[in-house]
Amino acid sequence: MNDTKLVNVTINGVALQVPKGERIIESARRAGIDIPYFCYHPRLSMENGANCRMCLVEMAMPRTGPDGMVTLAKHPKPQTACSLPADEGMVVETETEATVKARKGVLEFLLINHPLDCPVCDRGGECPLQNNTLHYGAGASRYIEAKRRYPKAYPLSEHVVLDRERCIQCARCTRFTQDISGDAQLDFLKRGADTQIGTFNAEAFSSLFSGNTIEICPVGALTSRHYRFQARPWDLATQKSICTECSNGCSIKLDHRDGQVLRVNGRVNEAVNEEWTCDRGKFGLPVAISGERLTAPLLRDGDRFREVSWDVALGTVAEKLQRAGKQAAVLAGSKLANEDLYALQALFRGGLGSTRSGYRLGGQSSEARDVAAGLFGLNPMPTGIAGLEASPWTLVVGSDLAVEQPIVFLRLRKSWRFGKSKALEIIPASAPGKTHVGAFAASSVRYAEGGLAEALRRTCAALLAANPGLTASQEVLAWAGSAVQNDGGAARRMAEVLATGPGAMVVGERALAGPDWREALAALGHLAALTGSSGSVNRLVSGCNDRGADALGFVGGELGVAGMLAGAASGSVPALWIAGADPVTQYHDPQSVIASLERAPFLVVSDIKLTATARMADVVLPSCSVAERDGTFTNVEGRVQRFRQAFEPRGSASPDWLIAARLLQRLGKPSVWFGWQDLLAEMRAHVPAFGEVGFDALDKDGAMLVATQVVD
């Protein structure tokens, strides 16, 4: 920040100007000076930190004597660099005889009981304890006593295994559950030499973010039950990618071998997930793209499928689509990339003359999103993910963020944890007794099914009562004045926070999907206007690429999902293509889907697996997973991010954009797409929202969409 006070420090003879109060371990990095550590982590607080003692340094401060002479006064004891704040004139030495001896002693002490099982430890080969022992440790230990033993591989949860004898009590995992995830499920148990980490009363470690403790554990005490003994680091190749399990768009790394993703780790992206992942992405993504996969096109033969060539499959699909013409329809899933959606749109609109495209299987209607855009602006998430940290208060409406928007939740909790913001929520009465946000919210207002508008009206009434100076129309005053307060003062407590000034609102997708969505939107508009927050109303979407589909106008077709299904049943949709979606299991009324698809004249499904919907198709086309191709997704805040191919597709699987390009060729309207870059270049030229998406930005933190009205 521009108003940050800088101080002069000297580290190993190198003069630096650094922010006052910055931890010396961070200041040393500015000069390229390495200070070893175990417990330090830049995103964790120092509560219960500074305990491994590996980062000890010697420090001196200037002191003015009685005669006015300035001398350096050396601190009598070494200091921990991870907790030592930089101050004016400080002089630090990291490689003195005392610090070198201290490091050797610390490592010798840590290895007294640490088992030497590196050959079978999943952390072997990427272990800070190994590395620090090699670079800073003594050549041999003076301790010959037997090491302590605990039962091996204690299952903390369905995802995490604990090897107690490896733990060095660095407190990284316990601080993560306190500072970041907020569930505080891990802590130190017992005392002295018996100290160990664990959960209260040996309960399961049920955090939604438990996998992060595996990554930040520096010694292999916490390991993955899924990855355990599967590979060694040097066996794996790593590729940058984007998580597809929700709309947050977390930056991740895929560790893979022989065409299989063996583990997912977080990748640093300060604008989105910092470096964290949720368990759904970390452990669910490998499952989603592995297992039995489609490797060749399938053609229905009676009540069975037989494998056919791409030529036969595409010939059949092209014939049926051409015959259906503008009556054909396409329903796309949330994990299709921007390039897939653009190509499918080109096939149906340009190749067939059909505007029958659909995207969402649930959530808000297109009409609701249009009305919301008229009230709050074209950008559905003007505050942005990282921007939520700067808001003095954030009101969550109709969403259990930790489940639906995990990284948005972490940002909100981080802001509250470090005293920057207050959290509020208006949630359905059917939500758990205390939601994840409710655990630290200043107030929670609950509403019955279909009662969101009324809950917002109560809040507006309480706000006007708490702040009579607010300006409102007679219509709003009369509307709010008729509200009945029956929530035990929750609305009043919320109003006290809202009255402090503008903040941000986060509205869950399902909040505006109920029967009272019009009234709820109007009430939300009144509340935003009363608090001065109309430009900070964030309307969330749940699917991986929902924002991309919106920007491309994919959801603006003449038929919705219900219309497509009804048309398939009646024959008015003679050819239906379902790409990367499984409405039989994902739609709110699966029986109606089954009944409709059973009567569909022609159904083609492209997917990576033989889903329940694919089993009903006439032709099944194998598509690629996120690990087998290149492309881009657009996350909830409108950030376009690139994912990269990790390994070759299974069998003859093909990305959906290439399938569409081959069909355009057969329809006599060939494209000029030879890769994802060509499609993105066309989107930049023809889709206003993608006009400023530069290729260079995609290799960094991503590029933002331009907030613009979609032209169908």
N, C-alpha and C positions, 0 to 999 in steps of 0.2 A: 504493500500500500504506500501511497505517496507520503502519508503523514507518519510513517514508521520511523522512529528515531534510530539512527545508525550509531554504532560505537566502534572504536578501534581496538582490535585484539591482535595478538601475535601468536601463531601456532607453529612450533618447530622453526622459528625464525622467519616465518612468512607473515607479513603484515596484511591484515584484512579489515574491511569495513562490513559489519554484519548487523542485522536487526538486534536491538537491545533485548535481552531475554532469550534469544535463540539458544537452543541447546548446543553445547560445544561440539558434540558428535556430528551435528549437522553443519556447523561452521567449518569443521575440519574438511568435510567433503567438498566445500567450495574451493579449497586449495588442493584437492586431490590427495588428501592425507587420510589413510585408512585407519580407523580405530575399531578393533574387533569388539563384538558384542554378541549376546544371546537374547536378553530380555527386551532390549530396545525395539520399538516399532514406531515409525513416524505417525501412525494414525491412532495409536493408543495413548491414553493418559498415563501420567506417571504415578497414579495411585497404585500401590503395590508393585511399582516398578523399581528400577535401580537396585535389583537384588542379586544379579548374577556376578557382579563385580568384575566382569571381563573388560570393561571399558575404562579402567582406572588410568588417570593421567595426573601429572604434577602441575600445580597451578600457583601463580604468584600475582599479587595485585599491587598497584602503586600506593605508597603511603607517604604522606607529607609529615616530616618530623617537626619538632619545636623550632628548629632553625630555618624552616621553610624548604629544606632540601627534600626532593622526591626520591624515594628509593623503592625497590621491589621487595615486598614482604612475601616470602614463600609460605604457602599453607603447610602446616606441619604434617598433614596426612594426604595421601593421594585422594582424588575426587573422582566420582563417576561422571564421565563425559556425557552420558545420556540424560543426566539431571542437572548438570552444571550450567547456569544461565550466563550468557555472554554479557560482560560489563566493560565499561570504558577502561582501557589500559591493561586489561587482563593479558597475562603471558602464560601460555600453555606449552608443556613439553610432553610428547607422547612416547618417546623412545628412550627415556632415561634408564639407568641401571635399575632403579627401584620399580619402574613400571614393567620392565621386561621380566623382572623376578616375580612381580605380583601376578602377571598373566600366567606364568608357568605354574605358580602355586594354585591359582584358581582352577586351571585345567587339571592339575593333578588331583585336586580335591573333588572335582566333578566326576573324575574317572574312578574314584575309589569304589563306587558301587555300580557305575554304568557298565552294563554288559558289553563285552567285546564281540557282539554278534552281527557286526557289519555285513558279513556275506549273506545273511538272511534277512536283514532289515530293509524294509521298503524305502527307507530314507538313504540307504547306502548309495554313494556316488553323487549325492546332492545334499549332503549333510553339513551344516555349519560346524557341528562339533568335530567332525572329521577334519574339515578344512582348517579350523582354528588350531586344533591339536598339531596338525602338520606344520603350520607356519609359526605358531607361537608357543607350542608346548615343549616340555622336556622330552629327552630321548627315552627315558624310562621312569617308572613309578617306584617310589619307596614303599608303597603299601602292598603287602603280600597276603593280607587276610582274605578270607572267603567273602565274596560279594553277597549282598542280600538278595533274596529271591522272592518273587511274587508269582501267583498263577498267571500263565501267559495268556495273551489275547483276550482280555476281559472285554466283552461286548457292551460298550456304553450305549449304543443304539443300533438301529438297523443299518446305519451307514458307517459308524465310527468304532474303531477298536482301540483299546488302551493297553499298552505294555507299561505297567507301573515302574518296573525297575529301570526303564530308560529315562524317566522323567527327571529333569534337572531343576524343577521348581522355578522356571523362568517367569511364570504367571502370564505368559502371552495368551493362553487359551482362556484363563479366568477373566482377564481384562477384556478380551474380545466379547465375552458374553455379558459383561457389565457395560462396556463403553459402546459397542457397536450393535449387537443383536438385541441387547436389552433384557434378555430372559434370565440372565444371571444364574444359569443352571449348573455351571462348573465353579468349584471353589476348592480351597485347600482344606483338607481334613486332617485331624490329629495334630501332633506337635513334634518338634525336634526331629530326630532321625527317622521317625515314623511318618513324617509329613508326606501326603500324597494328594493328588487331585481326584475329584470324583463328584458325584451328584448327591444331593440331599437324600438320605434314606435309601440310597442305591436305586433311585428311580431312573427310568430311561432318559437319556439325553435327547429330548424331543425338539430341540431348537430347529426352526426353519432354515437356519444358516449354519448348521453344525459343521458342514464340510470345510468352512474357512479355517477352523481350528487345525485341521490336518495340514493345510498349507503353511500356516504360520508357526506350527510346532517346529523347533529347530533341531530336534534330535530323534524323531521317529517314535516318540511315545504315543502319539495319536496317528493312526493310519486308517486307510479306507478298507472296509470289509469287501468292497467290490474289486479293488485293484490289488489287494494283498497277494503277494507272491505271483503276480501275473507277468511282470516284466522288470527289467532293470532300466535305469535312465538311459544308458548307452544303447539299449535295444530299440529305443523309441525315436520316432521323428515327430517334430512339433510344427503345427501350422496355426496361424492366426485365424480366428473365426468370430462369429457372432452367435450368441445363444438365441434359440428360436422358441423357448418354452413360454415366453410371455412377451409383452410389448416393450419392455424396458430396453432391450437391445444391448445386453451386457457384452463387453469385449472379453473374449475367452481364448484359451489355447487348447487345441486338440492334440493330445498325445496319442499317437497311433502306431500300429505295427501290422503288417500283412493285411491291410484293408479293414482293420478293426480299430475303432476308437476305444482305447483302454481307460483313459481318464480325461477329465476336463478340469483345467485350472483357470483361475481368474487372470485377466490381463489388464494392465493399468490403462485406464481411460478416465482422466480427472473429470471430464464433462459428464460422464454417465455413471459407471459403477465403481469409480475409484480403482479398487482392485478386488472387490468382493463379488461373490456369487451366492445365489440361494441354492438350497439342496435340490429343488426341482430341476434347475438347470445343470448343476454339477453332476448329479447322479441320474437324472431322468433322460438327459439328452443322449448319452451313449446307448441306453436301452431303446430309445425311440428310433435310432438309426441303425440298430443292429438286429440280430435275430434272423428269422426267415424273411428273405427279401425277394421281390420280383426281379428276375434276371432276363426275361424274354417276354415279348407280347403274347397274350393269351386270347384265343377266339373261342366263343361258346359253341359247343357241339352237343346239342341236347341239354342234358342237365350236368354236363361236365365241361371242362376247358381243355383245349389242346394248344401246345406251343406252336406258334407260327412265326414266320419271318416278319421283319419290319415292313417289307414291301407289301405283303399280304394284309397285314393289320392296317397300315396307313391307306391302302387302296380301299379297304372296306369302310373305314371311317370317312375318307374323302367323299366316297360315293353317297353315303347317308347324309353327310353335312350338306353337300351340294344339292341334293334332292330337297332337303328341308329348307335351305336358303335362309331367308330372314326370319323364319319361324324357329330356327335352331336356337338353343340357349346354352350358356356356360355358367357353372357354379364353381367358384374357386375357393380354396382353403387358405387359412391364415399364414401358412408357412411358405407360400409361393413368393418368390423374389419379385422385385419391381420389374425386372426384365421379363419374367414369365407372364405377369399380368399385362404388360404392354404388348407382348407378342400375341397373347390370346385375344386381346382387344382388337389388334390389327387383323387377326384371322376372322373374327366374327363380324366386326363392323366393316372392315375394308374388303374382306374376302367374301363374306356371305350377306352383307347388308343387314345384319341383325344387331339390335341394341339390347338384346335380352341377356344381360350379364348380371350376376349376383355374387355377393361375397360373404356377408356375415350370416351365420346360422342362428344367431341370437343377438341380444343386446338392443341398442337403440335403433329406431327406424331412421331411414334417410330423412324423413320429414322432421323428426326431432332434432337431428344434427343440423339441419338447415335453419330451423327456428333458433337454436342455440347460437349458431354463427351470426344470425341477425342481431341477437341481443348482446353478445359478448365479443364479436369479432371473428375474422376468418381463421385466425391461428387458434387451434383447440387447446394448446398448452403454452400460453404466452410467458408464464413464469419459468418454464424449463425445469429439468430435474435438479441440476445443481443450484439453480436460482432459488429453490424453496428454502435453502439454508439461510438466506438473507431476509426472509419475511419475518416480521415481528410476531405474527400469528398465522397459523394455517388451519383452516376449517376443512375437515374431511367429511364429505357428504355421501352416504350410502355405499361405503366400501370398507372392507377389512383389508387395508393396504398391504399388510405383511404377506397375505396370501395372494392377492390379486396383482399388486404392484410392489414386489419385494424391495427393489432398489429405491423407489420413491419413498417407501417406508423408512429405509435406513437413513436417507437424507433428512427426513423429517425428525427422526429420533436423534440423530447426531446434533441437529440444531438445538433441540431441547436439552440434550445431555450436557452441552457446553454453554448453556445459558443464553443462547441467541434468540430463541423463539418459544412461543407457547403453542400447544396443540389443542384442538377442539374437534368434536365429531358429532354428526347427526347420523344415526345408524338405525337399521331395522330392529324391531323388538326381537326378531328371530335370531339375531346375532348372538354369539356366545356371551356368557355373563359379563365377561370383561374382554374386549377385543385387545389386539396388540397395541393399537393406538390408545385405547381406553386405559391402559396400564399407566400412562403418564399424562393423559389429557387433563386439561384444567376443568373441562366439563363435557359430559356426554348426554345428548338428547336422543331419546328413542322414539320411534314411530311404528305404528302398526302397518300391516300390508296395505299399500295404497294411500298411506297417510303422510307421505313426505311433504306435500304442499302444506298440510296443516302444521307440521312440525316447524317448517320454515316460517310460517305465519306467526307461530308462538314466539319464535326467536326475534322476528322483526318487532313484535309488540313489546317484548322485554327490552329490546334495544332502544326503542322510542321512549319507554318509561324511564330507562336509566340515563338517557341523554335527551332531555326535552328540547335542547337547542338544535337538534337535527332538523333539517329542512325536508319536508315530504309533502306530496300533493294531498288534497282532501280525499281523493280516492284511496290512496295508500293508507292514510290515517284511519279512514273508516274500515278498510279491509283488515288492518292490523288490530284495530280496537275491538273487533268482535271475537278475537282469539280467546280461548279459555285455557288458562295456565293450570295444568294438572300433572306436571312432571317433577314435582318436589323441588322446584327452584333451579333445575338444571339450566333452563333457558335464561333465567336471571343471571346465573354465574357466567354463562357464555356471553351474555350481553355486556357484562363488565369488561371482558377482554376485547370484544369487538368494538367497544366504544373508544378504545385507546387510539384508533387510527386505522388507516388502510392495511390490509394484509393480503393473504392469498387463499383461494378456495380450490379444493381438489374434489372433483365430482366423479364418482364411480360410474362405469358404463351402465350397470344395471339400475342405478338410481333413477335414470330417466327412461327406463324401459317399461315402467308400470303403466297402469291405466290412467293415472293422474299426471302424466308427463307434461302436458300443457300447463296445468296449474302449478306444478312443481317448478318448471322453468320460469314462469312469471314470478313466483315467490322468490326464487333464487335471484332473479333480476332485481327485485326490490331490495333484498338483503345486500346484494353487491353495491347497489347505488347508495344505500344508507351508510355503508361503511367506507365508501370511496374506493371500492375494490373491483369495479366493473371491468377493468383491464387486466385483472389477475385471476379470472375464473378459468380453471384448467379442467377440461372435459377429457377424461381418460378413455382409452380403448384397450381391449384386452389381448387381441391377437398380435402375433409377431409382426405382421406387415399391414395391419389395418390402416395405418396412416398413409402408407404407400398406395393402397387400393383407393382410398378417398381422394388422394391427390391426382390419381390417374383417371378418376371418374368411373371406376369399375363398378361402384355400387349405384350408379345413376341410371341404370337401365330401366326399361319399361316394366319388367317383371321383378318382383321380389322373390325370395326363396319360396314362400308359400305359393306364389303364382306359378313358379316353375314346376313345383311338384304337382299342383293341380293340373297344369297344362300337360305334364307327362302322363298323368292318369287319364285325361280326356282325349289325348291325341293331338291337342292344339300345339304341343311342343313335340314334333316328330323326331327330333334328335336332341339329346341332352348330354353334355360333356361335364362331368364332375372331376375337377382337377385338384388333387391334394386335399380333399375334404371327405369326411365320413359322416354324412347326415344321419345314417342309420343309428349311430351311437352318439352323435353330437347335437342333433336337433332336439328341441324340447318335447316333440311328439314323435317318437321313433316309429310308432305303429302306423301313423299316417304316411311316413316316408316309405316304409316297406310296402304298404298298399299301393302307393303311387308308382314306385319303381317297378313293382311286379307287372304293372299294366303299361309301362313306358314302351313306346314303339321301338326306340333304339337308345341304348345307354352305353356310353364309353366312359371309362374311368382311368385316369392316370394317377399313379401313386407309387410309393416305394414298397408297400406291402399289400398283401391280399386282404384288405379290410372287409368289414361286413358289407359295406356298400359295393366294393369291387366284386364281391362274390355274386352280386345280382346283375353285373354288367354283361353286355354282349361282346364287348372288346375291352381288354385290360392292357394298358400301356405302362411299362416300367419306367418310372422317373428316378431322378437322382436325389440323394440326401444332401444336406448342407455341407457334408464333408467331401462330396464327390464332384464339386463344381465350383465355379466362381460366380459372383453376382453381388447384389446390394439389397439390403432391407432398410425400411424407414421405421424408426422407433416411435414411441408414444409422443415424444416432443417434436417430431418432424426432422430428426437427424438421420440422414442417409449414411449408412456405413457399409463397408465392403467386407465380404467373407471370401475366403480363398479355398481352392481345392486342396485337400490333403492327400487323397489317393484316387486311383482310377475307379470309375463306377463299376458296380456289380454287373457281370454279364454284359448285356447290350443296353443297359439302362441309359436314358437320355434326359437332359433337362427339359422342362415343359416348353421353354421358349424355342428350343430346337425342334421339338415335335410340331409346334405351331408353324414354324418356318417350313418344314417339310410338307405340311398340308397345304400351305399357301402355294408352294411350288406345284403341287398336284392340281390345284384349282386354277393354275395358269396365271398366278399373281406372285411371282417369286420375290423374295426379299433380298436385301443386301447385308444380311446379318451373318457375320462369321465368328462372332464372339460377343460376350456380354458388353464389351466396350462399345460395340456398334449400336446396340439397343439403347444404352445410356446416352450416347451421343444424340440419337434421335429424340429421346425424351427431353434432353436439354433444349433441343431445337423446337419441339412441337408441344411440349407440356409446360405451361408457364411456371408451375410450382417447382419444376426441376431446373429452371433456367440458370441458377447459380450453383449448381452441384458440380464442383470441379474435381477432376481426377486426382489432383495433388492432395486435396483435403481428405479424400477417402482413405489415403494411406496414413492419416494422422488421427484426429478425433472424429472425423466425419464432417459432412456438410449439411447445412440446414436448408429445408425447403423454404420457398418463398410463399408467404401467406397470400393466396389468391383464390378467387372464385373458380371452381372447376367448370370447364366448358364441356358439356356432353357431346 
